[in-house]
């Protein structure tokens, strides 16, 4: 059973059975703070911090309050209790982060992705990243199935979705998601098309810069450099000239205008990317295909 870190809750512990015959339910035990001991993530057992005594519920099961200190340490939480007249009782729990716990909610949230230009045809194989409302923690990642759907289990609240099918569709970044009970939501993607080149002898080199966690790299510089003519330094190294710059947008997308049938070095310093490319004689191309 998972517990939410640094969150007070009431556990159900037991059953407490008679220590003599191991069968009779003990319904009138006195179980005080000192009787309930906890081990936090492998640490030494010590009495629970919450001072409230346990009270009987039914059939030898007891309510056991614990507080934010008791659940303050991530990892395995072991509980033991052995009181006079009853057999030994123990339980294992797992304390997880608040964000992880909140993403385990009981509400079924069905997300369907559709194409705006084809009367709502579903879009399979789309990457969907779920983040918390403050946009600082990834809660889950899924890929839409053949029905264009992903299903999350979430608590009521607000979330953010990052939806990407690079090179095929563009979605609002991020999409807002509000959950109130079981939720069914549709989002629509626009078929992707890069800009047209500004002159007939130029080509739009476009692409997306995404990190290892699937998150867009926003506001970083993409450079294209060409040697015309190949000038040499005193050390006989080529000096690259005619630098062209672009900056990634909110979804990590960039476009850079280069001359057709020329060779460039495409460099993205922040992600340690550098590659020599030959610009094709066409209007546009995804740099990942070069």
Phi and psi in degrees as a GROMACS rama.xvg file:
@    title "Ramachandran Plot"
@    xaxis  label "Phi"
@    yaxis  label "Psi"
@TYPE xy
-87.5507  143.478  UNK-2
-121.281  148.029  UNK-3
-83.8248  126.808  UNK-4
-58.0946  140.558  UNK-5
53.2152  42.4463  UNK-6
-134.808  126.953  UNK-7
-69.4067  142.707  UNK-8
-156.511  171.193  UNK-9
-118.319  119.108  UNK-10
-86.2874  158.782  UNK-11
-109.226  113.495  UNK-12
-118.555  153.598  UNK-13
131.315  -163.455  UNK-14
-76.4043  146.151  UNK-15
-92.4216  114.489  UNK-16
-113.092  153.572  UNK-17
-57.027  133.928  UNK-18
-72.7249  -15.416  UNK-19
-87.5688  -53.1066  UNK-20
-104.073  -7.92515  UNK-21
64.6496  19.2161  UNK-22
-129.302  -45.8106  UNK-23
-65.7098  136.002  UNK-24
-78.723  127.828  UNK-25
-89.1899  112.514  UNK-26
-110.92  1.61177  UNK-27
-133.247  35.3507  UNK-28
-77.4583  152.894  UNK-29
-101.748  113.055  UNK-30
-121.029  101.136  UNK-31
-92.027  176.223  UNK-32
-51.8645  -45.7569  UNK-33
-69.4576  -17.1086  UNK-34
-80.0301  -20.4822  UNK-35
-103.795  116.733  UNK-36
-114.424  142.991  UNK-37
-123.391  144.102  UNK-38
-118.623  121.605  UNK-39
-99.2855  111.339  UNK-40
51.4856  45.7954  UNK-41
89.1539  1.72749  UNK-42
-76.1313  174.748  UNK-43
-65.7859  146.908  UNK-44
-69.6378  139.359  UNK-45
-149.608  156.765  UNK-46
-59.9583  150.19  UNK-47
-61.9178  152.37  UNK-48
-77.8118  -33.4676  UNK-49
-66.2984  126.149  UNK-50
-83.5529  -7.87038  UNK-51
-73.7902  132.623  UNK-52
-72.5354  159.757  UNK-53
-79.3727  149.821  UNK-54
-129.429  149.218  UNK-55
-72.567  140.516  UNK-56
-105.692  -72.4247  UNK-57
-163.92  147.337  UNK-58
53.2695  39.7025  UNK-59
79.4685  7.88716  UNK-60
-96.6907  140.627  UNK-61
-125.187  143.748  UNK-62
-76.8924  133.537  UNK-63
-131.57  100.173  UNK-64
-71.4733  138.016  UNK-65
-131.045  155.179  UNK-66
-112.82  -171.205  UNK-67
-66.0232  -26.8212  UNK-68
-71.1903  -40.534  UNK-69
-62.0247  -32.4812  UNK-70
-105.981  20.3775  UNK-71
-79.0935  -14.2518  UNK-72
-108.85  126.38  UNK-73
-67.4747  148.341  UNK-74
112.689  -164.091  UNK-75
-67.597  132.647  UNK-76
-119.752  113.927  UNK-77
-103.945  136.758  UNK-78
-121.1  132.409  UNK-79
-129.721  150.697  UNK-80
-155.165  127.656  UNK-81
-140.801  104.471  UNK-82
-113.332  155.7  UNK-83
-57.2827  134.216  UNK-84
92.8772  -7.22787  UNK-85
-133.078  156.315  UNK-86
-71.8414  162.2  UNK-87
-63.5993  137.294  UNK-88
-123.958  138.651  UNK-89
-144.772  154.013  UNK-90
-143.354  148.51  UNK-91
-115.673  133.253  UNK-92
-128.34  168.06  UNK-93
-129.808  120.033  UNK-94
-88.9583  123.711  UNK-95
-120.914  166.617  UNK-96
-62.2169  157.225  UNK-97
-60.9785  -38.6698  UNK-98
-65.5612  -42.6757  UNK-99
-64.8699  -42.2437  UNK-100
-64.1367  -43.6769  UNK-101
-63.4579  -27.3836  UNK-102
-79.2121  -4.26727  UNK-103
-92.0299  10.8718  UNK-104
-51.5003  166.272  UNK-105
-86.194  -8.03594  UNK-106
-86.3959  130.824  UNK-107
-81.7538  120.251  UNK-108
-115.101  111.997  UNK-109
-103.714  120.024  UNK-110
-108.209  126.918  UNK-111
-119.636  132.918  UNK-112
-108.625  132.231  UNK-113
-133.66  160.177  UNK-114
-89.5192  128.312  UNK-115
-70.2831  -25.4124  UNK-116
-97.6983  2.03891  UNK-117
-130.398  41.4484  UNK-118
54.3159  37.6244  UNK-119
80.8433  28.8179  UNK-120
-64.4281  136.488  UNK-121
-69.592  155.849  UNK-122
-120.438  107.197  UNK-123
-82.1456  170.02  UNK-124
58.0244  41.7239  UNK-125
-105.419  135.973  UNK-126
-81.5501  126.067  UNK-127
-123.581  118.896  UNK-128
-108.967  125.495  UNK-129
-98.4597  127.547  UNK-130
-127.146  159.54  UNK-131
-70.6262  171.286  UNK-132
-69.3746  -25.1036  UNK-133
-82.2792  -3.07709  UNK-134
63.8064  32.5098  UNK-135
-121.358  2.2934  UNK-136
-141.491  129.308  UNK-137
-80.6518  124.931  UNK-138
-96.9857  -33.1535  UNK-139
-167.776  159.305  UNK-140
-138.126  137.034  UNK-141
-144.464  167.031  UNK-142
-121.996  133.123  UNK-143
-60.8266  142.504  UNK-144
-82.6548  -168.754  UNK-145
-65.2252  -16.1146  UNK-146
-94.8695  9.43874  UNK-147
70.4739  25.6755  UNK-148
-123.522  149.658  UNK-149
-129.298  150.709  UNK-150
-126.872  126.179  UNK-151
-112.535  155.81  UNK-152
-109.814  112.883  UNK-153
-135.338  151.198  UNK-154
-77.3662  163.235  UNK-155
-57.284  141.054  UNK-156
151.327  -171.842  UNK-157
-111.234  141.608  UNK-158
-140.346  172.512  UNK-159
-125.819  143.002  UNK-160
-119.054  132.743  UNK-161
-110.115  114.677  UNK-162
-115.858  126.631  UNK-163
-142.843  131.802  UNK-164
-134.336  84.4518  UNK-165
-60.248  132.956  UNK-166
84.6035  -6.4226  UNK-167
-120.305  -46.5988  UNK-168
-139.425  154.561  UNK-169
-121.14  137.901  UNK-170
-122.321  160.831  UNK-171
-60.8295  133.624  UNK-172
-119.317  116.11  UNK-173
-86.0373  164.826  UNK-174
-87.4973  141.021  UNK-175
-88.1956  142.528  UNK-176
-132.755  123.768  UNK-177
-114.568  126.839  UNK-178
-110.795  126.118  UNK-179
-142.344  94.7346  UNK-180
73.8054  -169.848  UNK-181
-58.0449  130.775  UNK-182
-128.603  134.711  UNK-183
-120.385  125.425  UNK-184
-138.073  140.832  UNK-185
-115.566  140.686  UNK-186
-128.465  145.977  UNK-187
-116.48  136.427  UNK-188
-109.782  143.744  UNK-189
-92.8419  132.204  UNK-190
-54.1065  134.915  UNK-191
-81.3994  140.349  UNK-192
-149.138  125.446  UNK-193
-71.6758  168.581  UNK-194
-65.4631  160.452  UNK-195
-84.3196  145.755  UNK-196
-65.3753  152.236  UNK-197
-79.45  -18.7789  UNK-198
-145.326  153.693  UNK-199
-64.9546  -19.402  UNK-200
-97.8194  13.4416  UNK-201
-116.852  161.981  UNK-202
-134.735  139.101  UNK-203
-86.0056  114.992  UNK-204
-94.4632  120.948  UNK-205
-130.226  164.801  UNK-206
173.166  -175.269  UNK-207
-127.967  139.968  UNK-208
-108.435  112.155  UNK-209
-124.848  137.652  UNK-210
-83.3242  -178.832  UNK-211
-65.7299  -19.636  UNK-212
-92.9735  7.00369  UNK-213
81.6356  12.0433  UNK-214
-98.7511  142.239  UNK-215
-67.0069  140.887  UNK-216
-93.0591  108.9  UNK-217
-98.9086  137.207  UNK-218
71.7201  24.6966  UNK-219
-102.14  158.627  UNK-220
-91.2191  135.004  UNK-221
-113.651  126.971  UNK-222
-115.792  143.471  UNK-223
-126.766  128.466  UNK-224
-130.8  138.549  UNK-225
-129.661  146.748  UNK-226
-100.48  106.419  UNK-227
-137.128  110.527  UNK-228
-73.2848  176.717  UNK-229
-70.7501  88.6168  UNK-230
-76.9104  148.932  UNK-231
-116.192  140.678  UNK-232
-82.3458  178.802  UNK-233
-61.2659  -27.5282  UNK-234
-88.3616  7.252  UNK-235
70.6739  24.5368  UNK-236
-95.643  143.379  UNK-237
-66.0314  137.363  UNK-238
-99.1953  118.818  UNK-239
-82.7826  133.143  UNK-240
-126.663  -177.432  UNK-241
53.2534  64.4214  UNK-242
-81.1958  131.463  UNK-243
-116.911  134.733  UNK-244
-119.523  150.039  UNK-245
-143.855  160.579  UNK-246
-127.17  135.266  UNK-247
-71.5706  146.535  UNK-248
-92.591  -163.706  UNK-249
-64.4838  -24.9256  UNK-250
-104.094  15.8818  UNK-251
79.342  9.31356  UNK-252
-84.8488  144.381  UNK-253
-142.857  156.268  UNK-254
-133.317  141.524  UNK-255
-139.669  133.306  UNK-256
-95.9986  119.958  UNK-257
-128.429  161.354  UNK-258
-74.079  138.929  UNK-259
-68.401  148.194  UNK-260
58.0289  35.1563  UNK-261
-121.079  156.906  UNK-262
-101.629  134.424  UNK-263
-130.844  160.409  UNK-264
-101.623  117.784  UNK-265
-95.7781  120.901  UNK-266
-128.18  131.728  UNK-267
-124.193  90.5976  UNK-268
-58.0754  -39.3327  UNK-269
-63.4387  -29.1309  UNK-270
-109.688  14.9057  UNK-271
56.1227  43.3783  UNK-272
-107.947  133.562  UNK-273
-152.946  131.595  UNK-274
-153.119  141.156  UNK-275
-83.796  130.255  UNK-276
-127.278  153.45  UNK-277
-112.889  119.73  UNK-278
-74.3888  125.442  UNK-279
-76.5013  164.613  UNK-280
-86.4567  67.5651  UNK-281
-150.68  171.361  UNK-282
-70.805  -34.8532  UNK-283
-159.714  159.864  UNK-284
-161.786  144.444  UNK-285
-76.3225  126.983  UNK-286
-60.8119  -24.0924  UNK-287
-66.8745  -16.6892  UNK-288
-94.6514  -2.61051  UNK-289
